Amino acid sequence: MADSYRIPQELLAKVLQRLVKAGLLRSQHGTHGGYVLARDAKKISAYEVIRAIDGPLFITSCVTIHGDCDQSDLCTIREPLKKVNQGIEDVLRGISIGDIREEPMYMGKQGNWPNWSRWPDRFRR
């Protein structure tokens, strides 16, 4: 798998370990061992995967609980950034890895036009 994605095997091993620790994958030992999803792909969100691999998701440290800085009292963008961060999180929570692994959305004649019918309903507005 590491060769297919052109990433070092050590990196892939760490990613898989994090996904197992987060309860998203199960490792199976033995001759026919490997990794399997711990739940159905439609029930695992992109947010869960990203959080398991990278940790908490935030676009800037000031949107975290511990993100106060010496400019907090004067800052005019903290609340808008919180909203942006929450919007990103909501979108990622709404996308399952089952959605991602299905046939590509880019299916136009020249392979570059989105096939909007493949987008989940919540993104077609």
C-alpha positions in Angstrom: 0.0 0.0 0.0 2.8 2.4 0.8 4.3 1.9 -2.6 0.9 2.5 -4.3 0.6 5.9 -2.6 4.3 6.6 -2.7 4.7 7.2 1.0 7.3 5.7 3.3 6.2 2.5 5.0 7.0 3.9 8.4 4.6 6.8 7.8 1.8 4.4 6.6 2.4 2.2 9.7 2.0 5.3 12.0 -1.2 6.4 10.2 -2.7 2.9 10.4 -1.8 2.7 14.1 -3.5 6.0 14.8 -6.6 4.8 12.9 -6.7 1.6 15.0 -6.2 3.6 18.2 -9.1 5.8 17.2 -11.3 2.8 16.7 -11.7 3.4 12.9 -9.7 0.3 11.8 -9.1 -3.1 13.3 -5.9 -5.0 12.8 -6.1 -8.7 12.0 -3.1 -10.8 12.7 -2.0 -14.0 11.0 -1.5 -15.3 7.6 -4.4 -13.5 6.1 -4.0 -10.5 8.4 -4.2 -6.8 7.6 -6.6 -4.0 8.4 -10.3 -3.7 8.1 -12.7 -0.9 8.8 -14.1 -1.1 12.3 -17.5 0.2 11.2 -19.3 0.6 7.9 -17.6 3.2 5.6 -20.9 5.2 5.5 -20.6 5.6 9.3 -17.1 6.9 9.5 -16.7 10.6 8.7 -13.9 12.4 7.0 -13.6 14.5 10.2 -13.0 11.4 12.3 -10.2 10.2 10.0 -8.5 13.6 9.9 -8.8 14.1 13.6 -7.3 10.6 14.2 -4.4 11.3 12.0 -3.7 14.9 12.6 -5.3 15.7 16.0 -7.8 18.6 16.6 -8.8 20.5 13.6 -8.5 24.3 13.7 -7.4 26.9 11.2 -5.7 29.1 13.8 -4.9 28.5 17.4 -7.2 31.4 18.5 -10.2 29.3 17.8 -9.4 26.7 20.4 -10.4 27.0 24.1 -6.7 27.6 25.1 -6.1 30.1 22.2 -6.2 33.4 24.0 -3.4 35.7 23.0 -2.4 39.2 24.1 -4.7 40.7 21.4 -7.8 38.8 22.4 -9.5 41.9 23.8 -9.0 43.9 20.6 -9.4 41.1 18.1 -12.2 41.5 15.6 -11.7 38.2 13.7 -11.8 35.6 16.4 -15.5 35.0 16.3 -15.7 34.9 12.4 -12.7 32.4 12.5 -14.6 30.3 15.0 -17.6 30.2 12.5 -15.3 29.3 9.6 -13.7 26.6 11.7 -17.1 25.2 12.7 -18.3 25.3 9.1 -15.3 23.2 8.0 -15.8 20.8 10.8 -19.5 20.4 9.9 -18.7 19.8 6.2 -16.1 17.1 7.2 -18.5 15.5 9.6 -21.1 15.3 6.8 -18.9 13.4 4.4 -18.4 9.7 5.0 -15.4 7.8 3.8 -18.1 5.8 1.9 -18.9 8.9 0.0 -15.3 9.5 -0.8 -14.4 6.0 -2.0 -17.3 5.8 -4.4 -16.9 6.5 -8.1 -15.4 9.8 -8.9 -17.5 12.9 -9.2 -15.4 14.2 -12.1 -16.9 12.2 -15.0 -17.4 14.7 -17.8 -16.2 13.9 -21.3 -12.8 15.4 -20.7 -12.7 14.2 -17.1 -12.8 17.6 -15.6 -16.4 18.5 -15.2 -18.1 17.6 -12.0 -20.9 15.0 -12.1 -23.1 16.9 -9.6 -25.5 14.0 -9.3 -22.7 12.2 -7.4 -22.5 14.9 -4.7 -24.4 14.1 -1.5 -27.7 16.1 -1.4 -26.5 18.4 1.3 -23.9 19.8 -1.0 -26.2 20.4 -4.0 -27.8 23.7 -3.5 
